[in-house]
Amino acid sequence: MAATKTAKLRWQLVAVIYTVSLFYFLFQGGKTAFMLFIILNLLLLYLVLGRWSGIHKVKGSRAYASSGGSSLDHSLSAGSSLDISLNVKIPGYYPLPYVIVRDQLYRHNGQRLAFETSFVPNWKRTGHVVYQTPPLQRGEYRFTHTECISYDVFGLFEHAGQFGSETVFHVLPQTVPLRQWNGVQRGIRGPYSHAIASRSAKETTQINGVREYLYGDRLSRVHWNATAKTGEWKSKAFERESLPRTLVILDRYPGGYDGELAVRFELAVSAAASLLENGLKEDTSMGLLSVGETMSLISPKSGFDQRNLLMKHLTFVDADAPRSLYASLQQADSMLEAGSFAIVVTPDTGPDVIRSMEWLSRKGILPSLLHISSSADKLSRNTSWKKVLREKGWPVYEIRQLQELPAVLEGGGIA
């Protein structure tokens, strides 16, 4: 509405100037008035022809890659940026001094990111622009149409066109690679050690393919033929005697995260995603319990489809649980199966987390705790609840940053 009103006022200004020039030519006469009137007519013709500048039929394409330079396969991890490349082609012959390019990126929660850049068309009336997005949060994003805008040399009138189609991609939770599960499996002590041992996924000597080399793999495990063929380090993958059923429980109660809700909850989601992804890479049956406004239980399974299902849920999950972890577990009572190994990812401390772990144990589930710590927890020095959990044979792991997770699970970070 405002743009239409502005354009109307500009045309009224042009009409006034033209009328004054016409009256000056008719009543004053002479060469000066005649030349002024001719020049004004030529300029007016230039302004009118701007409607057929070709910008309304602009064509173009959008390409994008992650900030690391690799092509995007419609998904990337949180904290990554996108390098956007736009190629623009404007049909016609009308001279354009410059073109403004406006692009918009929408997140699933309604957040909008607007980008604006410009270029000067070459003699072929084409242009190329590049811009980079800020680090993106996890979620679903979509690009809409790209708008191209041009002005006349006086900047009086705007002419616009658009190209492109809607493009959707997902930003998955950030993860870190975990070399092995020793930090969890060997951390079980006391009366529960024999139970977890029977459910461990022990490797046989039967080769079951090739996998990516992980730092710390023994030289005897390196697959030299595959390494020579691909030029990248590869390791042997062995069949397993049995598959453990592991359940990751994500605490979505916002009250437990205190004043650092955004940071600590993202850390909890990333830690849960790292555990799930690593377990699925090792052919472990992984599941997820996530209780918020709605209850979500993804039963433990293995396979690529299971990974997609888990990551899709964690991409959209929010800290929206109406009740604490203990109450959420009670709500999911009928869905939990005895005999599973559970990793509880929570910021809870004190009696609340003890009650949750005891409840899981009574259900026949072997619990382990991954505590999402904060600076306030460090200053309080309240560690008695950790001692109680250790005495009951339940390991407690603590992280303040996602990068600490590999060392914690490999045995160096038991709290």
C-alpha positions as CSV (number, residue, x, y, z in Angstrom):
1,M,0.0,0.0,0.0
2,A,2.8,2.4,0.9
3,A,4.8,1.5,-2.2
4,T,1.7,2.2,-4.4
5,K,1.2,5.6,-2.8
6,T,4.8,6.5,-3.2
7,A,4.8,5.6,-6.9
8,K,1.6,7.6,-7.4
9,L,3.2,10.7,-5.9
10,R,6.3,10.3,-8.1
11,W,4.2,10.2,-11.2
12,Q,2.3,13.3,-10.0
13,L,5.7,15.0,-9.6
14,V,6.7,14.0,-13.2
15,A,3.4,15.3,-14.5
16,V,3.8,18.7,-12.7
17,I,7.4,19.1,-14.1
18,Y,6.2,18.2,-17.6
19,T,3.3,20.7,-17.4
20,V,5.5,23.5,-16.3
21,S,8.0,22.7,-19.1
22,L,5.1,22.6,-21.7
23,F,3.8,26.0,-20.5
24,Y,7.3,27.4,-20.6
25,F,7.7,26.2,-24.2
26,L,4.3,27.5,-25.3
27,F,4.4,30.9,-23.7
28,Q,8.1,31.7,-23.6
29,G,9.2,30.1,-26.8
30,G,12.8,30.2,-28.1
31,K,15.6,27.7,-28.5
32,T,16.1,27.2,-24.8
33,A,12.5,26.4,-24.1
34,F,12.4,24.1,-27.1
35,M,15.5,22.1,-26.1
36,L,14.4,21.8,-22.6
37,F,11.0,20.4,-23.7
38,I,12.7,17.9,-26.1
39,I,15.1,16.7,-23.4
40,L,12.2,16.3,-20.9
41,N,10.3,14.2,-23.5
42,L,13.2,12.0,-24.1
43,L,13.6,11.4,-20.3
44,L,10.0,10.7,-20.0
45,L,10.2,8.2,-22.8
46,Y,13.1,6.5,-21.0
47,L,11.0,6.3,-17.8
48,V,8.0,4.8,-19.6
49,L,10.1,2.2,-21.4
50,G,11.3,1.0,-18.0
51,R,8.1,-1.0,-17.8
52,W,9.5,-3.2,-20.6
53,S,13.0,-3.5,-19.2
54,G,12.7,-7.3,-19.0
55,I,13.1,-7.5,-15.2
56,H,9.5,-8.9,-15.0
57,K,10.6,-12.0,-16.9
58,V,13.9,-12.5,-15.0
59,K,15.2,-16.0,-14.8
60,G,17.8,-17.5,-12.5
61,S,18.9,-20.5,-10.4
62,R,20.0,-21.0,-6.9
63,A,22.8,-23.2,-5.7
64,Y,24.0,-23.7,-2.2
65,A,26.7,-25.6,-0.2
66,S,27.6,-25.9,3.4
67,S,30.2,-23.5,4.8
68,G,32.8,-26.2,4.5
69,G,32.5,-26.2,0.8
70,S,30.7,-29.6,0.4
71,S,27.4,-29.7,-1.5
72,L,24.2,-29.8,0.5
73,D,22.1,-32.9,0.4
74,H,19.1,-31.1,1.9
75,S,20.3,-31.5,5.5
76,L,23.2,-30.2,7.6
77,S,24.0,-29.9,11.3
78,A,23.1,-27.1,13.6
79,G,25.7,-24.2,13.8
80,S,26.6,-24.6,10.1
81,S,26.2,-21.8,7.5
82,L,25.2,-21.9,3.9
83,D,27.0,-20.4,1.0
84,I,24.2,-19.3,-1.4
85,S,25.0,-18.7,-5.1
86,L,22.5,-17.0,-7.4
87,N,22.8,-16.8,-11.2
88,V,20.5,-14.2,-12.8
89,K,19.5,-13.7,-16.4
90,I,17.5,-10.7,-17.5
91,P,16.0,-10.8,-21.1
92,G,15.7,-7.8,-23.3
93,Y,17.9,-4.8,-24.3
94,Y,16.8,-2.0,-22.0
95,P,19.9,-0.6,-20.0
96,L,19.8,-1.4,-16.3
97,P,22.3,0.5,-14.1
98,Y,22.1,-2.2,-11.3
99,V,19.9,-4.9,-9.9
100,I,19.0,-5.5,-6.3
101,V,18.5,-9.2,-5.3
102,R,16.4,-10.1,-2.3
103,D,16.2,-13.6,-0.9
104,Q,14.2,-14.9,2.1
105,L,14.7,-18.0,4.3
106,Y,11.9,-19.2,6.5
107,R,12.2,-21.4,9.6
108,H,9.5,-23.8,10.6
109,N,8.6,-21.7,13.7
110,G,7.9,-18.6,11.5
111,Q,11.3,-17.0,11.9
112,R,12.4,-15.1,8.8
113,L,15.9,-14.4,7.5
114,A,16.1,-11.7,4.8
115,F,19.2,-11.2,2.6
116,E,19.8,-8.4,0.1
117,T,22.7,-7.9,-2.3
118,S,23.2,-6.3,-5.7
119,F,25.1,-6.6,-9.0
120,V,25.7,-4.7,-12.2
121,P,24.5,-6.7,-15.2
122,N,27.2,-7.4,-17.9
123,W,26.7,-7.0,-21.6
124,K,24.8,-10.3,-21.7
125,R,22.5,-9.0,-19.0
126,T,23.5,-11.7,-16.6
127,G,24.9,-11.5,-13.1
128,H,26.2,-13.7,-10.3
129,V,25.9,-13.0,-6.6
130,V,27.0,-14.9,-3.5
131,Y,26.1,-14.5,0.1
132,Q,26.4,-16.5,3.3
133,T,23.7,-17.2,6.0
134,P,24.5,-16.9,9.7
135,P,24.9,-20.1,11.7
136,L,21.6,-21.9,11.5
137,Q,19.7,-23.5,14.4
138,R,18.2,-26.9,14.0
139,G,14.8,-27.1,12.3
140,E,13.2,-27.0,8.9
141,Y,14.0,-24.2,6.5
142,R,12.6,-23.2,3.1
143,F,13.7,-20.8,0.5
144,T,10.9,-19.0,-1.4
145,H,11.0,-17.0,-4.6
146,T,14.0,-14.7,-5.2
147,E,13.0,-11.1,-6.0
148,C,15.0,-8.9,-8.4
149,I,14.4,-5.1,-8.4
150,S,15.8,-2.5,-10.7
151,Y,15.4,1.3,-10.8
152,D,15.9,3.9,-13.5
153,V,19.1,6.1,-13.4
154,F,17.2,8.7,-11.3
155,G,16.0,6.1,-8.8
156,L,12.4,7.3,-9.2
157,F,10.5,4.1,-10.3
158,E,10.9,0.5,-9.2
159,H,10.5,-2.5,-11.5
160,A,10.5,-6.0,-10.0
161,G,10.4,-9.6,-11.0
162,Q,11.0,-13.0,-9.3
163,F,12.2,-16.5,-10.1
164,G,12.8,-19.8,-8.4
165,S,10.7,-22.3,-6.6
166,E,10.3,-23.3,-3.0
167,T,13.3,-25.3,-1.7
168,V,13.2,-27.2,1.7
169,F,16.1,-28.5,3.7
170,H,16.6,-29.6,7.3
171,V,19.2,-28.6,9.9
172,L,19.8,-31.6,12.1
173,P,21.1,-31.4,15.7
174,Q,24.8,-31.0,16.1
175,T,26.6,-34.3,16.8
176,V,30.1,-35.4,17.7
177,P,31.7,-38.7,16.7
178,L,32.1,-41.3,19.5
179,R,34.8,-43.8,19.0
180,Q,33.3,-46.5,21.2
181,W,30.8,-47.2,24.1
182,N,33.4,-48.1,26.7
183,G,32.5,-45.2,28.8
184,V,29.0,-46.4,29.2
185,Q,29.4,-50.1,29.2
186,R,32.4,-50.3,31.5
187,G,30.9,-47.7,33.8
188,I,28.3,-50.1,35.1
189,R,29.3,-51.6,38.4
190,G,27.8,-53.4,41.3
191,P,24.9,-55.9,41.0
192,Y,24.0,-54.7,37.5
193,S,27.3,-55.5,35.8
194,H,26.4,-59.1,34.9
195,A,23.1,-58.0,33.4
196,I,24.5,-55.5,31.0
197,A,27.3,-57.8,30.0
198,S,24.8,-60.3,28.6
199,R,23.2,-57.6,26.4
200,S,26.5,-56.1,25.1
201,A,26.9,-56.3,21.3
202,K,30.1,-58.4,21.1
203,E,31.9,-58.6,17.9
204,T,32.7,-61.9,16.2
205,T,35.7,-62.6,13.9
206,Q,33.3,-62.7,10.8
207,I,33.9,-59.6,8.6
208,N,30.6,-57.9,7.7
209,G,31.8,-55.2,5.3
210,V,33.8,-52.0,5.5
211,R,33.2,-48.8,7.6
212,E,34.9,-45.4,8.0
213,Y,38.2,-45.4,9.9
214,L,37.7,-44.0,13.5
215,Y,40.6,-42.5,15.3
216,G,42.0,-45.1,17.7
217,D,41.3,-48.2,15.6
218,R,44.1,-50.7,15.7
219,L,46.3,-51.3,12.7
220,S,45.1,-54.9,12.5
221,R,41.5,-53.6,12.0
222,V,42.4,-51.4,9.0
223,H,41.1,-52.7,5.7
224,W,44.1,-52.1,3.5
225,N,42.6,-53.0,0.2
226,A,39.6,-50.6,0.6
227,T,42.0,-48.0,1.8
228,A,44.2,-48.3,-1.3
229,K,41.2,-48.2,-3.7
230,T,39.5,-45.2,-2.2
231,G,42.4,-43.2,-1.0
232,E,40.7,-42.8,2.4
233,W,41.3,-44.8,5.6
234,K,38.8,-47.7,6.0
235,S,38.3,-50.2,8.8
236,K,36.8,-53.7,8.9
237,A,33.3,-54.1,10.2
238,F,32.6,-57.3,12.0
239,E,29.3,-59.1,12.7
240,R,27.9,-58.9,16.2
241,E,26.7,-61.8,18.4
242,S,23.8,-59.8,19.8
243,L,22.3,-56.3,19.8
244,P,21.7,-54.3,23.0
245,R,18.4,-52.5,23.3
246,T,19.3,-48.9,24.3
247,L,16.8,-46.2,25.1
248,V,17.8,-42.5,25.3
249,I,15.4,-40.5,27.6
250,L,15.4,-36.8,26.8
251,D,14.2,-34.5,29.6
252,R,12.1,-31.7,28.0
253,Y,10.9,-30.0,31.2
254,P,11.9,-26.3,30.8
255,G,12.1,-25.7,34.6
256,G,15.1,-28.0,34.9
257,Y,17.2,-25.9,32.6
258,D,16.9,-22.7,34.7
259,G,17.9,-19.4,33.0
260,E,20.1,-21.2,30.4
261,L,17.2,-22.9,28.7
262,A,18.2,-22.3,25.1
263,V,21.9,-23.2,25.5
264,R,21.4,-26.2,27.8
265,F,18.5,-27.7,26.0
266,E,20.3,-27.5,22.7
267,L,23.2,-29.3,24.4
268,A,20.9,-32.0,25.7
269,V,19.4,-32.5,22.2
270,S,22.9,-32.6,20.6
271,A,24.1,-35.1,23.2
272,A,21.1,-37.4,22.7
273,A,21.6,-37.2,18.9
274,S,25.2,-38.1,19.2
275,L,24.4,-41.1,21.4
276,L,21.7,-42.3,19.0
277,E,23.8,-41.8,15.9
278,N,26.8,-43.6,17.3
279,G,24.8,-46.5,18.5
280,L,23.1,-46.9,15.1
281,K,26.4,-46.9,13.3
282,E,27.4,-49.8,15.5
283,D,24.2,-51.7,14.6
284,T,22.8,-51.2,18.1
285,S,19.1,-51.1,18.6
286,M,18.5,-47.5,19.6
287,G,15.2,-45.9,20.8
288,L,14.1,-42.5,22.2
289,L,11.6,-41.5,24.9
290,S,10.7,-37.8,24.6
291,V,7.8,-36.5,26.7
292,G,6.6,-33.0,26.0
293,E,3.2,-31.6,25.2
294,T,2.8,-34.9,23.4
295,M,4.5,-38.2,24.3
296,S,6.8,-39.6,21.8
297,L,8.3,-43.1,22.2
298,I,10.4,-44.5,19.3
299,S,11.0,-48.1,20.1
300,P,14.6,-49.4,19.9
301,K,15.5,-50.6,16.4
302,S,18.5,-50.5,14.2
303,G,18.9,-49.4,10.6
304,F,19.0,-46.3,8.4
305,D,15.2,-45.7,8.6
306,Q,15.4,-45.7,12.4
307,R,18.1,-43.0,12.2
308,N,16.0,-40.8,10.0
309,L,13.0,-41.2,12.3
310,L,15.0,-40.3,15.4
311,M,16.8,-37.3,13.8
312,K,13.5,-36.0,12.4
313,H,12.0,-35.9,15.8
314,L,15.1,-34.3,17.4
315,T,15.1,-31.6,14.6
316,F,11.7,-30.2,15.7
317,V,11.7,-31.0,19.5
318,D,11.2,-28.2,22.0
319,A,11.5,-27.9,25.8
320,D,7.7,-27.9,26.3
321,A,7.0,-30.6,28.8
322,P,4.3,-29.6,31.3
323,R,5.7,-31.7,34.1
324,S,9.1,-32.8,35.5
325,L,11.1,-35.8,34.4
326,Y,9.8,-38.1,37.2
327,A,6.2,-37.3,36.4
328,S,6.9,-37.7,32.6
329,L,8.4,-41.1,33.2
330,Q,5.3,-42.2,35.2
331,Q,3.1,-41.0,32.3
332,A,5.1,-43.3,30.0
333,D,4.8,-46.3,32.3
334,S,2.9,-48.5,30.0
335,M,5.3,-47.9,27.1
336,L,8.6,-48.8,28.7
337,E,9.9,-52.4,28.4
338,A,11.9,-54.2,31.0
339,G,15.4,-55.4,30.1
340,S,16.5,-52.3,28.2
341,F,19.5,-50.1,29.0
342,A,18.5,-46.4,29.4
343,I,20.6,-43.3,29.2
344,V,18.8,-40.3,30.8
345,V,19.8,-37.0,29.4
346,T,18.7,-34.4,31.9
347,P,19.8,-31.2,33.8
348,D,18.0,-32.5,37.0
349,T,19.9,-32.7,40.2
350,G,19.2,-33.8,43.8
351,P,16.2,-35.9,45.0
352,D,14.3,-35.5,41.7
353,V,16.8,-37.3,39.6
354,I,17.3,-40.0,42.3
355,R,13.6,-40.7,42.2
356,S,13.7,-41.0,38.4
357,M,16.6,-43.4,38.4
358,E,15.0,-45.5,41.1
359,W,11.7,-45.7,39.2
360,L,13.5,-46.9,36.1
361,S,15.3,-49.5,38.1
362,R,12.1,-50.8,39.6
363,K,10.7,-51.1,36.0
364,G,13.6,-53.5,35.2
365,I,15.5,-51.0,33.2
366,L,19.2,-50.5,33.7
367,P,19.7,-46.7,34.1
368,S,22.6,-44.4,33.4
369,L,22.7,-40.7,33.7
370,L,24.1,-38.0,31.4
371,H,23.9,-34.8,33.3
372,I,23.7,-31.5,31.4
373,S,25.6,-29.3,33.8
374,S,25.9,-25.5,34.1
375,S,28.0,-22.9,35.9
376,A,25.5,-22.8,38.7
377,D,25.9,-26.5,39.3
378,K,29.6,-26.1,39.5
379,L,29.4,-23.3,42.1
380,S,26.8,-25.1,44.3
381,R,29.2,-28.0,44.9
382,N,26.1,-30.2,45.7
383,T,27.4,-33.6,44.7
384,S,25.7,-35.8,47.3
385,W,23.1,-37.0,44.9
386,K,25.9,-38.2,42.5
387,K,27.3,-40.2,45.4
388,V,23.9,-41.8,46.1
389,L,23.6,-42.9,42.4
390,R,27.1,-44.3,42.3
391,E,26.5,-46.3,45.4
392,K,23.4,-47.9,43.8
393,G,25.6,-48.9,40.8
394,W,24.4,-46.3,38.4
395,P,27.0,-44.3,36.5
396,V,26.8,-40.5,36.3
397,Y,28.4,-38.6,33.4
398,E,28.5,-34.9,33.3
399,I,29.1,-32.5,30.4
400,R,29.0,-28.7,30.0
401,Q,29.9,-28.7,26.3
402,L,29.2,-31.1,23.5
403,Q,32.9,-31.6,22.8
404,E,33.4,-33.2,26.2
405,L,31.1,-36.1,25.4
406,P,33.6,-38.5,23.7
407,A,36.0,-38.3,26.5
408,V,33.2,-38.8,29.1
409,L,31.8,-41.9,27.4
410,E,35.2,-43.4,26.8
411,G,35.9,-43.6,30.6
412,G,37.5,-40.3,31.4
413,G,34.6,-38.2,32.5
414,I,32.6,-40.1,35.2
415,A,31.3,-37.5,37.6
